[in-house]
Amino acid sequence: MNEARVIASATIYGNQGVVADGNGCLAYLISHNFAYVGTGKDVENDDYLINQENEVVTTNNAKVHFVSQDQDGDFRVGENFIVDLGRGTTSINITDSDLGEHKSSDDDLLKSLSIKPDDPYVLNYLGYGWLERGYKIQDAIRMLDKAYNQKKNDPFIIDSVGWGYYLIGDYTNAENFLRKAIQLMPKDPIVNDHYGDILWKLNRKIQARYYWESALNSEDTENIIKENISKKLLVGLDEI
C-alpha cells in the first residue's frame, strides 16, 4: 500500500492536479490550494480554461481525501462538503460508508490545526462536523468562535456558530447569528432551514414556516433535507 499525507500544499496551473492510480494508493491532502487546474501551460488566469474535474483524478480504486480551496475561495472537503462562494450555497453529501471515516478525517484535520491552528476554514469544517454528529459540542463551539473572530463576515462560519448556540438551547444568541447569516446568504437552503428551526423555538412560528418553505423550494436543497422540512411544515418542529 502506498500512502501520502500532505499538509499546506498547492497545485497551480497544468492539465491535472493530484493524480492517484492503483489499488491501495491512498493520499490525504490537508489545506491544499488548487488554482487554475486544467489550463495547461497557460498562465493568464483564464477562468474559462479551468477544469475542476481534473483537480483530483483517481483510477484503479485509488483514493484521495482532501480539504481544499480554489482560486475563487471555494472550500471543499472531498465531494462531501462544498462551499460555493459564487452561488452563495453549501452542499453536504454524507453516506453510510463515510461514517466509518470520521476518526481518520478528524485526525487529519486536527493535524492540520496543529500546524496552522488559526485556519478559520478548517476550524469551521471540523467544528460544524462535530455539531452535526453531536460530538464535543462545547469544544466545537469554541473552535467556531475562534473561526468567527477571524472571519466575522463569512456567512458559512456565522451559520455554524449560530447552529452551535441552537444545539445548546441558547436560542437568542443563535437567532442573532442566523439573522446575520441569512442577510449575507439569503438563498442558502441550510441557512434558511437553520433559521426556521431557531425561529420556531422562539415561538415565531409564522416566520419559521416562511424560511422552511424558502429552503424547501430551493433547487439546491438536498432531498433528505426537503423530506425533513416537509415533516416540520406538516406537524411542527417539536414533533420531529
C-alpha positions as CSV (number, residue, x, y, z in Angstrom):
1,M,0.0,0.0,0.0
2,N,1.3,3.4,-0.9
3,E,0.2,6.3,1.3
4,A,1.0,10.0,1.3
5,R,-0.1,12.7,3.7
6,V,0.5,16.3,2.7
7,I,-0.4,19.5,4.6
8,A,-0.4,23.1,3.4
9,S,0.4,22.4,-0.3
10,A,-0.6,23.7,-3.6
11,T,-1.3,22.7,-7.2
12,I,-1.2,25.6,-9.7
13,Y,-1.8,25.5,-13.5
14,G,-1.1,22.4,-15.5
15,N,-3.5,19.9,-17.0
16,Q,-4.2,17.8,-13.9
17,G,-3.8,18.5,-10.2
18,V,-3.3,15.4,-8.0
19,V,-3.3,12.0,-9.7
20,A,-3.5,8.7,-7.8
21,D,-3.5,5.4,-9.6
22,G,-3.7,1.8,-8.4
23,N,-5.5,-0.3,-5.7
24,G,-4.0,0.6,-2.3
25,C,-2.9,4.0,-3.4
26,L,-4.1,6.5,-0.7
27,A,-3.4,10.2,-0.3
28,Y,-4.5,12.8,2.3
29,L,-4.3,16.5,1.3
30,I,-5.0,19.0,4.1
31,S,-5.2,22.7,3.5
32,H,-4.4,22.2,-0.2
33,N,-4.8,25.0,-2.7
34,F,-5.9,24.3,-6.3
35,A,-5.6,27.2,-8.7
36,Y,-6.3,27.2,-12.5
37,V,-6.0,23.4,-12.9
38,G,-6.8,22.4,-16.4
39,T,-5.3,25.5,-18.0
40,G,-2.1,23.6,-19.1
41,K,0.8,25.9,-19.8
42,D,-1.5,29.0,-19.9
43,V,-0.6,31.3,-17.0
44,E,-3.1,34.1,-17.8
45,N,-5.5,33.1,-15.1
46,D,-8.3,32.4,-17.6
47,D,-11.3,31.0,-15.7
48,Y,-12.8,29.5,-18.9
49,L,-9.9,27.1,-19.2
50,I,-10.3,25.7,-15.7
51,N,-11.4,22.0,-15.4
52,Q,-12.3,21.3,-11.8
53,E,-12.8,17.6,-12.5
54,N,-9.1,17.4,-13.1
55,E,-8.1,18.8,-9.7
56,V,-8.2,15.3,-8.2
57,V,-8.0,12.3,-10.5
58,T,-8.2,8.7,-9.2
59,T,-8.1,5.5,-11.2
60,N,-8.0,1.8,-10.4
61,N,-9.5,2.1,-6.9
62,A,-7.1,4.7,-5.7
63,K,-8.4,7.2,-3.0
64,V,-7.7,10.8,-2.3
65,H,-9.1,12.6,0.7
66,F,-8.7,16.3,0.6
67,V,-9.6,19.6,2.2
68,S,-9.0,22.4,-0.3
69,Q,-9.7,25.9,-1.6
70,D,-9.5,27.0,-5.2
71,Q,-8.7,30.3,-7.0
72,D,-12.2,31.6,-6.2
73,G,-12.0,30.8,-2.5
74,D,-14.5,27.9,-2.8
75,F,-13.9,25.4,0.0
76,R,-14.2,21.7,-0.4
77,V,-13.9,18.6,1.7
78,G,-13.7,15.9,-0.9
79,E,-17.1,15.6,-2.6
80,N,-18.9,15.6,0.7
81,F,-18.9,19.3,1.7
82,I,-18.7,22.1,-0.8
83,V,-18.9,25.8,-0.2
84,D,-19.6,27.7,-3.4
85,L,-18.9,31.4,-2.7
86,G,-20.1,32.5,-6.2
87,R,-23.5,30.9,-5.8
88,G,-23.7,31.5,-2.1
89,T,-24.5,27.9,-1.3
90,T,-23.3,24.9,0.6
91,S,-23.9,21.3,-0.2
92,I,-23.4,18.3,2.1
93,N,-23.4,14.7,0.9
94,I,-22.7,12.1,3.6
95,T,-23.4,8.4,3.0
96,D,-23.3,5.5,5.5
97,S,-20.0,4.4,4.1
98,D,-18.5,7.8,5.1
99,L,-19.3,7.4,8.7
100,G,-16.5,5.0,9.5
101,E,-14.0,7.5,8.2
102,H,-14.8,10.2,10.7
103,K,-12.0,9.4,13.0
104,S,-9.4,9.4,10.2
105,S,-10.8,12.7,8.9
106,D,-10.8,14.2,12.4
107,D,-7.2,13.1,12.9
108,D,-6.1,14.8,9.7
109,L,-8.0,18.0,10.4
110,L,-6.5,18.1,13.9
111,K,-3.1,17.5,12.5
112,S,-3.7,20.4,10.1
113,L,-4.6,22.6,13.0
114,S,-1.5,21.6,14.9
115,I,0.5,23.2,12.1
116,K,-1.9,26.0,11.3
117,P,-4.0,26.4,14.4
118,D,-5.9,29.5,13.4
119,D,-7.1,28.3,9.9
120,P,-10.7,29.5,10.0
121,Y,-12.0,27.2,7.3
122,V,-10.5,24.0,8.9
123,L,-11.8,25.2,12.3
124,N,-15.3,25.7,10.7
125,Y,-15.4,22.4,8.9
126,L,-14.2,20.4,11.9
127,G,-16.4,22.3,14.4
128,Y,-19.5,22.1,12.2
129,G,-18.9,18.4,11.6
130,W,-18.8,17.8,15.3
131,L,-22.0,19.7,15.8
132,E,-23.8,17.6,13.2
133,R,-22.6,14.4,14.9
134,G,-23.4,15.7,18.4
135,Y,-19.8,15.3,19.4
136,K,-17.9,17.5,21.8
137,I,-20.4,20.3,21.3
138,Q,-18.7,22.8,23.6
139,D,-15.3,22.2,22.0
140,A,-16.9,22.6,18.6
141,I,-18.4,26.0,19.6
142,R,-15.0,27.2,20.9
143,M,-13.4,26.3,17.5
144,L,-16.2,28.1,15.7
145,D,-15.9,31.1,17.9
146,K,-12.2,31.2,17.0
147,A,-13.0,31.0,13.3
148,Y,-15.6,33.7,13.6
149,N,-13.2,36.1,15.3
150,Q,-11.1,36.0,12.2
151,K,-13.9,35.9,9.6
152,K,-16.8,37.9,11.0
153,N,-18.5,38.4,7.7
154,D,-18.2,34.8,6.4
155,P,-21.8,33.6,6.3
156,F,-20.9,29.9,6.5
157,I,-18.9,30.4,9.7
158,I,-21.7,32.7,11.1
159,D,-24.2,29.9,10.4
160,S,-22.1,27.3,12.1
161,V,-21.7,29.5,15.2
162,G,-25.4,30.2,15.4
163,W,-26.2,26.5,15.0
164,G,-23.9,25.6,17.8
165,Y,-25.8,28.0,20.1
166,Y,-29.1,26.5,18.9
167,L,-27.9,23.0,19.9
168,I,-27.1,24.1,23.5
169,G,-30.5,25.8,23.8
170,D,-29.3,29.4,23.6
171,Y,-31.9,30.5,21.0
172,T,-31.4,34.2,21.5
173,N,-27.7,34.1,20.5
174,A,-28.5,31.6,17.8
175,E,-31.0,34.0,16.3
176,N,-28.6,36.9,16.3
177,F,-26.0,34.9,14.3
178,L,-28.5,33.3,11.9
179,R,-30.2,36.6,11.2
180,K,-26.8,37.9,10.0
181,A,-26.1,34.8,8.0
182,I,-29.5,35.0,6.2
183,Q,-28.8,38.6,5.4
184,L,-25.5,37.7,3.8
185,M,-26.7,34.5,2.1
186,P,-30.5,34.6,1.7
187,K,-30.8,31.8,-0.8
188,D,-28.8,29.1,1.0
189,P,-31.2,26.3,1.9
190,I,-29.2,25.1,5.0
191,V,-29.1,28.6,6.5
192,N,-32.9,29.0,5.8
193,D,-33.6,25.7,7.4
194,H,-31.5,26.5,10.5
195,Y,-33.1,29.9,10.8
196,G,-36.6,28.4,10.6
197,D,-35.7,26.0,13.4
198,I,-34.4,28.8,15.6
199,L,-37.5,31.0,15.0
200,W,-39.8,28.1,15.8
201,K,-38.0,27.6,19.2
202,L,-38.5,31.4,19.8
203,N,-42.3,30.9,19.2
204,R,-42.1,32.9,15.9
205,K,-43.8,30.1,14.1
206,I,-45.2,32.0,11.1
207,Q,-41.7,33.3,10.3
208,A,-40.2,29.9,10.8
209,R,-42.6,28.4,8.2
210,Y,-41.6,31.1,5.8
211,Y,-37.9,30.2,6.0
212,W,-38.6,26.5,5.8
213,E,-40.7,27.0,2.7
214,S,-37.9,29.0,1.2
215,A,-35.5,26.1,1.8
216,L,-38.0,23.6,0.5
217,N,-38.5,25.5,-2.7
218,S,-34.8,25.9,-3.4
219,E,-33.4,23.8,-6.3
220,D,-30.2,23.5,-4.3
221,T,-31.8,21.7,-1.3
222,E,-30.9,18.0,-0.9
223,N,-33.8,15.5,-1.0
224,I,-33.2,14.4,2.6
225,I,-33.4,18.0,3.8
226,K,-36.6,18.5,1.8
227,E,-38.2,15.4,3.4
228,N,-37.3,16.7,6.9
229,I,-38.7,20.2,6.1
230,S,-41.9,18.8,4.7
231,K,-42.4,17.0,8.1
232,K,-41.8,20.2,10.0
233,L,-44.3,22.1,7.9
234,L,-46.8,19.4,8.5
235,V,-46.6,18.7,12.2
236,G,-44.1,21.3,13.6
237,L,-40.5,21.0,14.8
238,D,-41.5,19.7,18.2
239,E,-43.0,16.6,16.8
240,I,-40.0,15.6,14.7
